[in-house]
Amino acid sequence: MNCRSCLLAVASLLATSAVSAQSLFLPASDSRLRDDVSLLVDEGVINLPVNEWPLAREDVAEAISSISADEIFDTALRTALNRVVAATTVPEDVGDWDLREIRVTAGQPGLLRTDSTIGRETGELTSIGGAGTDRYSITIAATGVVDASDGQDIRLDGSEATVRWGNWLFSANQMDRWWGPGRDGSLILSTNARPMPAVSLDRYRSLPVNFPLLRLLGPWRFSGFLGLGESHRPDVDRPAFMGMRLSFKPAPIFEFGMSRTAQFCGKGRVCGIKTFGRMLIGQDNKGIRGLNDPAKEPGNQMAGFDVRIVSPFKRLPLAIYAQEIGEDNSSTGIPERYLGLFGAESWFHLESGSTLRVRIEYANNSCKWYSPSQEPNCAYTQTIFFAGYRYRGRNIGHSADGDSETTSVTLALTRPDGDRWALRGRHGRLDAYGVPDPYNPVSQGRSQFDSIEASWEGSIKGQRLAAQVGYERQSPRGAGNARGAFGFVQWRKPL
């Protein structure tokens, strides 16, 4: 490796915080890490399912352990590999309980959130500490908030206690999750809403099944969790929330995932083994398959699939992806009335060693997205949980909420030193069909939405810094909560 490559490798290592390597998970909120891992997968350097986050840290670490940077002649790939190595390398003192990072974030939140939005409230002070080994990890992330929109001034978002047993991770946590290949949004589970407290089960290594036929599925991953919703909802207090996802890669260029979520039980509602059983088999609509008592109806479910396909031709760096998530109001128990998300992205290696990623993404968050005016007021709502598929006021799925249509274009440039620049433009129609949803947090009636934002993250003299600035417009003005200028600045100090 020449001297220039050595300097680039050192810069990549310095640019990556070690705090993420303390946990047994890689976080869903690190957009640069997701870009780097996706690049290695898209270029065939490693082969892992990566359309759900958080990822098991060791799964990525083992995949790259046999890859030598000296064998990669492309500078952009080599620096991406170095950053992923740094993100998965465990600090020598990881077993010692200690404070690992301090983070300060300030600014004005925009109307919609993506996988790269760095803040939630006007002011946040976060301290992260913990300890871990290859058998367990404990992370305590405590955040003090100024002018909390949900009244929660002290938060434990990002905290987890995880134990590894064989090839499984058992965890009690409050972690962000993102399911699906989309980057501007996910129809079923995204980082738009705050993470709810949950217990979870995740596969540690996505190794293929050593069994005839099943091994054809390739590397596979399972994630499941059971969470608890908030009190003081307009509909049902403290409902349970379940999520399950199975994803696999039968070919290096093809990844397929299936996801399912459910809101059920809650204060004052019938809740037991039979309720859980009806929910699992999809017997959760009044008048369907003998279920005539609305008190016994389990609740609200969503389920569907997603796919991402990468061009097999190296000279054509292109990936296309789609996600379709159905509502549960069907007579068969099988989801129908699908919401749709579609996207394409390409990436280019520049002579400087930088990587430029270009993405266009379209989402239609209406039942029967291909004909959304047929069944308005269907997506993300239900008769029992009429306050919606939301947690503390924000949609658990796509940030544009129900009956909306958005298109975004994103340019992201990651430099060899780890600095990441991004520019995103978005146009959409919000709450565009049917009668206004009084619980929709982004638009109380039909409105048009446009926004543009620029962001940067990197390091200056060992200090991790990030900034986002943008402008959004919503018309008619009285229909929503767009504020014009928005953005955040963030300082992170790894300790």
C-alpha positions in Angstrom: 0.0 0.0 0.0 1.5 3.4 -1.0 1.8 6.3 1.4 -1.3 8.1 0.0 -3.3 4.9 0.7 -1.9 4.7 4.2 -3.0 8.3 4.9 -6.5 7.6 3.5 -6.8 4.6 5.7 -5.8 6.5 8.8 -8.2 9.3 8.0 -11.0 6.8 7.6 -10.3 5.2 11.0 -10.2 8.6 12.7 -13.4 9.7 11.1 -15.4 6.7 12.5 -16.6 6.8 16.1 -15.7 3.7 18.2 -18.9 4.1 20.2 -20.9 2.0 17.8 -18.5 -0.9 18.1 -19.2 -1.2 21.8 -22.6 -2.6 21.1 -23.4 -6.0 19.5 -25.4 -3.9 16.9 -24.5 -1.4 14.2 -27.0 1.5 14.5 -29.8 2.3 12.0 -29.1 6.0 12.2 -25.6 6.0 10.6 -26.3 6.9 7.0 -22.6 6.9 6.0 -22.0 3.5 7.4 -25.1 2.2 5.6 -23.6 3.7 2.3 -20.3 2.0 2.9 -21.7 -1.4 3.7 -24.1 -1.1 0.7 -21.1 -0.2 -1.5 -19.2 -3.3 -0.5 -22.2 -5.5 -1.0 -23.1 -3.9 -4.4 -19.6 -4.3 -5.6 -19.4 -8.0 -4.6 -16.8 -7.5 -1.9 -19.0 -9.1 0.7 -22.4 -10.9 0.5 -24.9 -10.1 3.3 -28.6 -9.1 3.6 -28.4 -5.4 4.4 -32.0 -4.1 3.8 -32.7 -4.0 7.6 -31.0 -2.1 10.3 -29.6 -2.4 13.0 -27.3 -5.1 11.8 -25.4 -7.5 14.0 -21.9 -6.1 14.3 -20.2 -9.4 14.2 -22.0 -10.4 11.0 -20.4 -7.5 9.1 -17.1 -7.9 10.9 -16.8 -11.6 9.9 -17.7 -10.8 6.3 -14.9 -8.3 6.0 -12.3 -10.2 8.1 -11.0 -12.2 5.1 -10.7 -9.1 2.9 -7.4 -7.4 2.7 -7.3 -3.7 1.7 -4.0 -4.4 -0.1 -6.0 -6.6 -2.5 -8.5 -3.9 -3.4 -7.0 -1.6 -6.1 -10.0 0.8 -6.2 -9.3 3.6 -3.8 -13.0 4.3 -3.1 -13.7 0.7 -2.2 -10.6 0.5 -0.1 -11.5 3.6 2.0 -15.1 2.3 2.4 -13.7 -1.0 3.7 -11.4 0.8 6.1 -14.3 2.8 7.5 -16.4 -0.4 8.0 -13.4 -2.1 9.7 -13.2 0.8 12.1 -16.9 0.8 12.8 -16.8 -3.0 13.6 -13.5 -3.0 15.6 -14.0 -3.5 19.3 -12.0 -1.1 21.5 -9.5 -2.7 23.8 -11.3 -1.4 26.9 -14.7 -2.5 25.8 -15.2 -4.6 28.9 -14.7 -1.7 31.2 -17.8 0.3 32.1 -17.1 3.8 30.9 -18.6 6.9 29.3 -18.1 6.5 25.5 -19.5 9.6 23.8 -21.0 13.0 24.4 -23.3 14.5 21.8 -24.9 17.9 21.5 -27.6 18.6 18.8 -29.5 21.9 18.2 -31.7 23.2 15.5 -35.2 23.2 14.0 -36.8 19.9 12.9 -38.3 19.7 9.4 -41.7 18.3 8.6 -40.4 14.9 7.2 -37.6 12.7 8.4 -35.2 10.4 6.5 -32.6 7.8 7.5 -30.0 10.6 7.7 -31.9 13.2 9.8 -29.6 14.0 12.8 -31.9 15.5 15.3 -35.5 15.4 16.6 -36.0 18.4 18.9 -34.6 22.0 19.1 -32.0 21.0 21.7 -30.6 17.6 22.8 -27.7 16.6 25.1 -26.8 13.0 24.9 -24.3 10.9 26.9 -23.6 7.3 25.9 -21.8 4.8 28.1 -21.6 1.1 28.6 -19.5 -2.0 28.4 -19.5 -5.3 26.5 -17.8 -8.5 25.4 -18.4 -11.0 22.6 -21.2 -12.4 24.8 -23.1 -9.3 26.0 -23.3 -5.6 25.6 -24.9 -2.9 27.7 -25.4 0.6 26.4 -27.0 3.5 28.3 -27.9 6.4 26.1 -29.5 9.3 28.1 -30.8 12.4 26.4 -32.0 15.6 27.9 -34.4 17.4 25.5 -35.4 21.1 25.2 -39.1 21.7 24.3 -39.9 18.1 23.8 -42.7 17.7 21.3 -44.1 14.7 23.1 -43.4 15.9 26.6 -40.6 13.4 27.2 -37.8 15.6 28.4 -35.5 12.7 29.4 -35.1 9.8 26.9 -33.3 6.5 26.8 -33.4 6.2 23.0 -30.5 4.1 21.8 -30.1 2.1 25.0 -29.8 -1.7 25.0 -28.9 -4.7 27.1 -28.1 -7.7 24.8 -26.9 -11.3 25.4 -25.7 -13.6 22.7 -26.8 -17.3 22.9 -25.4 -19.4 20.1 -26.3 -17.7 16.9 -29.0 -15.4 18.4 -29.0 -12.1 20.1 -31.6 -11.6 22.9 -32.1 -7.9 23.8 -34.1 -5.5 25.8 -33.7 -2.2 24.1 -35.0 1.1 22.8 -33.3 1.1 19.4 -34.2 2.7 16.1 -35.1 0.2 13.4 -35.4 0.5 9.6 -36.9 -2.3 7.5 -36.6 -2.1 3.7 -34.3 -0.9 0.9 -35.7 2.7 0.8 -33.6 5.5 2.1 -36.1 8.4 2.0 -38.6 6.3 3.9 -39.9 2.8 4.8 -43.5 1.9 4.5 -43.6 -0.4 7.5 -40.8 0.6 10.0 -38.5 3.5 9.9 -36.7 6.0 12.2 -39.5 8.6 11.8 -41.0 7.8 15.1 -39.0 7.5 18.3 -38.0 3.9 19.2 -40.4 2.2 21.6 -39.1 0.0 24.5 -39.0 -3.6 23.3 -37.5 -7.0 23.7 -36.1 -8.5 20.6 -34.6 -11.6 19.0 -32.1 -11.2 16.1 -29.9 -13.7 14.2 -26.2 -13.1 15.0 -24.7 -14.4 11.8 -26.6 -14.5 8.5 -25.0 -17.9 7.6 -26.8 -20.1 4.9 -28.7 -23.1 6.2 -26.7 -26.3 5.7 -29.6 -28.3 4.4 -30.6 -29.3 0.9 -32.9 -26.8 -0.9 -32.8 -24.4 2.0 -29.2 -23.6 1.4 -30.3 -22.1 -1.9 -31.8 -19.2 0.1 -28.2 -18.1 0.7 -27.3 -15.9 3.7 -30.5 -15.1 5.7 -31.5 -13.0 8.7 -34.4 -13.0 11.1 -35.5 -10.1 13.4 -38.4 -10.0 15.7 -39.4 -7.8 18.6 -42.3 -7.1 20.9 -42.7 -3.4 22.0 -44.9 -1.4 24.2 -46.7 1.7 23.0 -47.4 4.9 24.9 -50.0 6.0 27.4 -52.6 8.8 26.8 -53.4 7.8 23.3 -56.8 9.0 22.0 -57.7 5.3 21.1 -56.0 2.6 23.2 -53.4 3.2 25.9 -50.2 1.2 26.0 -50.9 -1.2 23.1 -48.4 -4.0 22.3 -46.5 -3.7 19.0 -45.0 -6.7 17.3 -42.6 -6.9 14.4 -41.1 -9.8 12.5 -38.9 -9.8 9.4 -37.1 -12.5 7.4 -34.7 -11.6 4.6 -32.3 -13.6 2.5 -30.0 -13.5 -0.6 -30.3 -16.4 -2.9 -27.9 -14.6 -5.3 -25.3 -11.9 -4.6 -27.3 -9.4 -6.8 -30.7 -10.2 -5.3 -32.1 -9.6 -1.8 -35.7 -10.4 -0.8 -37.4 -9.5 2.5 -40.8 -10.1 4.2 -42.0 -7.9 7.0 -45.0 -8.0 9.3 -46.1 -5.7 12.2 -49.1 -5.6 14.5 -50.7 -3.2 17.0 -52.8 -5.2 19.5 -54.0 -5.5 23.1 -53.8 -2.4 25.2 -55.5 -1.1 28.3 -59.1 -2.2 28.6 -59.0 -4.7 25.7 -59.2 -8.4 25.6 -55.6 -9.7 25.6 -54.4 -13.2 26.0 -53.0 -16.3 24.2 -56.2 -16.5 22.1 -55.8 -12.9 21.1 -52.2 -13.4 20.1 -53.2 -16.6 18.2 -55.9 -14.8 16.2 -53.4 -12.0 15.4 -50.8 -14.5 14.2 -53.2 -16.3 11.8 -54.7 -13.0 10.5 -58.1 -13.5 12.0 -58.4 -9.8 13.0 -61.3 -8.3 11.0 -64.9 -8.2 12.2 -67.2 -10.5 10.3 -64.3 -12.5 8.7 -63.9 -16.3 9.4 -66.2 -16.4 12.3 -64.9 -13.3 14.2 -68.1 -11.4 15.0 -67.3 -9.9 18.4 -65.4 -6.6 17.9 -64.1 -6.8 21.5 -62.1 -9.9 20.4 -60.7 -8.3 17.3 -56.9 -8.3 17.9 -56.0 -5.0 16.3 -54.2 -3.5 13.4 -51.7 -5.3 11.1 -49.5 -4.5 8.1 -47.3 -6.9 6.1 -45.6 -7.2 2.8 -42.3 -7.7 1.0 -39.4 -5.8 -0.5 -36.7 -6.6 -3.1 -33.5 -5.1 -4.2 -31.7 -6.1 -7.4 -28.2 -5.0 -8.4 -27.0 -5.0 -12.0 -24.7 -8.0 -12.7 -22.6 -5.8 -15.0 -19.8 -4.0 -13.2 -19.7 -1.3 -15.9 -23.4 -0.5 -15.1 -23.4 0.4 -11.4 -27.2 0.3 -10.8 -29.6 -1.0 -8.2 -33.4 -1.0 -8.4 -35.6 -1.7 -5.4 -39.3 -1.9 -4.4 -41.3 -2.3 -1.2 -45.0 -3.2 -1.1 -46.8 -3.2 2.3 -50.5 -4.3 2.5 -53.1 -3.3 5.0 -54.9 -6.1 6.9 -58.5 -5.4 6.0 -59.0 -8.4 3.7 -61.3 -11.4 3.8 -58.5 -13.9 3.4 -56.2 -12.9 6.2 -53.5 -12.1 3.5 -52.6 -8.5 3.2 -53.9 -6.6 0.3 -54.5 -2.9 -0.6 -50.8 -2.4 -1.0 -48.8 0.8 -0.4 -45.9 1.1 -2.8 -42.3 2.4 -2.7 -39.9 2.2 -5.7 -36.4 3.5 -6.2 -33.2 3.3 -8.2 -29.7 4.3 -7.3 -26.3 4.4 -9.0 -22.8 5.0 -7.7 -19.6 6.2 -9.2 -15.9 5.9 -8.1 -14.1 9.2 -8.7 -10.3 9.4 -9.3 -9.9 11.2 -6.0 -11.1 8.1 -4.2 -14.5 9.6 -3.4 -17.8 7.8 -4.1 -20.8 9.6 -5.6 -24.2 8.0 -5.0 -27.3 9.1 -6.9 -30.8 8.0 -5.9 -34.4 8.6 -6.9 -37.2 7.3 -4.8 -41.0 7.4 -5.1 -43.5 6.4 -2.5 -47.3 6.3 -2.6 -48.7 5.8 0.9 -52.2 5.0 -0.1 -54.1 1.7 -0.2 -54.0 0.5 -3.8 -51.1 2.9 -4.6 -51.8 2.3 -8.4 -55.3 3.7 -7.9 -55.2 5.7 -4.6 -58.5 7.5 -5.0 -60.4 4.3 -4.8 -59.9 3.6 -1.1 -58.9 6.8 0.8 -58.5 6.9 4.6 -57.4 3.3 4.6 -53.6 3.4 5.1 -52.0 3.6 8.6 -55.4 3.6 10.3 -58.0 1.2 11.6 -61.3 1.3 13.6 -59.8 0.2 16.9 -56.5 2.1 16.6 -58.1 5.2 15.0 -55.2 7.4 16.2 -53.2 5.5 13.7 -50.1 3.4 13.1 -48.1 5.9 15.2 -46.0 6.2 18.3 -45.9 9.4 20.3 -47.6 11.3 17.4 -45.4 10.2 14.5 -45.9 7.5 11.9 -44.0 4.3 12.6 -43.7 3.8 8.8 -43.2 6.5 6.2 -42.8 10.1 7.5 -45.2 11.4 4.9 -47.9 9.4 6.6 -51.1 8.1 4.9 -52.7 9.1 1.6 -49.5 10.8 0.5 -47.3 10.7 -2.6 -43.6 11.8 -2.5 -40.7 11.8 -4.9 -37.1 12.5 -3.8 -33.8 12.9 -5.6 -30.6 12.5 -3.5 -26.9 13.1 -4.3 -24.4 11.9 -1.7 -20.6 12.3 -2.0 -18.3 10.4 0.5 -14.8 11.6 0.4 -11.7 9.5 1.1 -11.2 11.2 4.5 -14.8 10.1 5.5 -16.5 13.5 5.0 -20.0 13.0 3.6 -21.9 15.7 1.6 -25.5 15.2 0.5 -28.1 17.2 -1.3 -31.8 16.1 -1.3 -34.8 17.6 -3.1 -38.4 16.4 -2.5 -41.8 17.0 -3.9 -45.0 15.5 -2.7 -48.7 15.7 -2.0 -49.7 15.0 1.6 -53.1 13.7 2.9 -54.2 13.9 -0.7 -57.3 11.7 -0.7 -60.5 11.4 1.3 -61.4 13.4 4.3 -58.7 15.0 6.5 -57.2 12.7 9.1 -57.2 14.7 12.4 -54.4 12.6 13.8 -52.1 13.1 10.8 -49.1 15.1 12.1 -47.8 16.4 8.8 -51.0 17.6 7.0 -54.5 18.3 8.1 -56.1 18.0 4.7 -54.7 18.1 1.1 -51.5 20.0 0.7 -48.5 20.2 -1.6 -45.0 19.9 -0.1 -41.6 20.8 -1.5 -38.2 20.8 0.2 -34.5 21.0 -0.4 -31.8 20.2 2.1 -28.0 20.0 2.2 -26.0 18.2 4.8 -22.4 17.5 5.8 -20.8 15.2 8.3 -17.1 14.7 9.1 -14.3 15.3 11.5 -12.3 18.4 12.4 -9.3 17.9 14.8 -10.8 14.8 16.2 -14.2 16.3 16.7 -17.2 14.6 15.0 -19.4 17.3 13.4 -22.5 17.3 11.3 -24.8 20.0 9.9 -28.0 20.0 7.9 -29.8 23.0 6.5 -32.9 23.1 4.3 -36.0 25.0 3.3 -39.5 23.5 3.0 -42.8 24.9 1.7 -46.3 23.6 2.2 -49.4 24.9 0.5 -52.0 25.9 1.5 -50.0 27.2 4.4 -52.7 26.4 7.0 -52.9 22.7 6.1 -49.7 21.7 7.8 -46.7 22.4 10.0 -43.9 23.2 7.5 -41.8 26.0 9.0 -39.7 27.3 6.1 -36.1 27.1 7.1 -35.1 24.0 9.1 -31.9 22.1 10.0 -29.5 20.9 12.7 -26.0 21.2 13.9 -24.4 18.4 15.9 -21.1 18.0 17.8 -20.0 14.5 18.9 -17.0 13.8 21.2 -15.9 10.1 21.3 -14.2 9.5 24.7 
